[in-house]
Amino acid sequence: MLFMRYDQTFLQANAYILADDEARVALVVDPGAGSAGWISRTLAENGLDLGAVLLTHGHPDHVWDSAKVAGEKPVFIPQPDMYRMDDPLASMPADAGRDLALQRLGGGDWVKPANLQALPVAMLSQGVELVPGLAMRALPAPGHTEGSTLFICEGHITQTPYAVMLPTGRKEIFMLGGDVIFNGGIGRTDLPGGDEYEMASTLRLLVQSIRPETFIFPGHGPHTMMFHEIRHSPYIQAAMSGK
């Protein structure tokens, strides 16, 4: 399984490429502003065809290059955040400096993907292959945005440039955390569509339903493990205690 990460984007948002070693069809996750060039080069260098783009939520730093990357390929986003894709900046507080940085890094103004689709409902109950050989299950995780969603898969990681980690020699469980949970932190809840009570409920759900050995690959920053966050995250501990 190929699993690569790039963070030289607006706000250092992590863009990911995943693909089955044999099928060689890539799923790109969260192509933020400034990621399109790396994605194009990396697909070519690894002999991969693009199959689809997947978005964890609809904030501009995670979706800006999605149209440029996808072309006519499908771009999947959780239904509650679908409205954000008309104009991701419209649902954010005004910030001229941010808007200019997004346009410069992304090579222009916002372009809505041509083949935008809601996340398949079946992903909420079982593994679904958005691209061949790569089954993923979705877990709704509101709090940062209404539609924030986590994606869980498993496999052996192939060692390659930009690989998320060295191979361990065994099949691992991975969770794409978006801006829900970070290494030592959680996503903001004070932006439009955020809700601190929903986030606390989400954190309790993660503790109850995600295996401790699961690796978490967030939307910003380095990866972590569920076990580590349960033991050390003050946000999870506060959510569990009801504070």
Secondary structure as GFF3:
##gff-version 3
##sequence-region A 1 243
A	DSSP	beta_strand	2	6	.	.	.	ID=ss1
A	DSSP	three_ten_helix	10	12	.	.	.	ID=ss2
A	DSSP	beta_strand	15	19	.	.	.	ID=ss3
A	DSSP	beta_strand	25	29	.	.	.	ID=ss4
A	DSSP	alpha_helix	36	45	.	.	.	ID=ss5
A	DSSP	beta_strand	49	54	.	.	.	ID=ss6
A	DSSP	alpha_helix	60	63	.	.	.	ID=ss7
A	DSSP	alpha_helix	66	70	.	.	.	ID=ss8
A	DSSP	beta_strand	75	77	.	.	.	ID=ss9
A	DSSP	three_ten_helix	79	86	.	.	.	ID=ss10
A	DSSP	alpha_helix	96	106	.	.	.	ID=ss11
A	DSSP	beta_strand	116	118	.	.	.	ID=ss12
A	DSSP	three_ten_helix	121	124	.	.	.	ID=ss13
A	DSSP	beta_strand	128	131	.	.	.	ID=ss14
A	DSSP	beta_strand	134	140	.	.	.	ID=ss15
A	DSSP	beta_strand	149	155	.	.	.	ID=ss16
A	DSSP	beta_strand	172	178	.	.	.	ID=ss17
A	DSSP	beta_strand	181	182	.	.	.	ID=ss18
A	DSSP	beta_strand	185	186	.	.	.	ID=ss19
A	DSSP	alpha_helix	196	209	.	.	.	ID=ss20
A	DSSP	beta_strand	215	218	.	.	.	ID=ss21
A	DSSP	beta_strand	224	225	.	.	.	ID=ss22
A	DSSP	alpha_helix	226	232	.	.	.	ID=ss23
A	DSSP	alpha_helix	234	241	.	.	.	ID=ss24
###
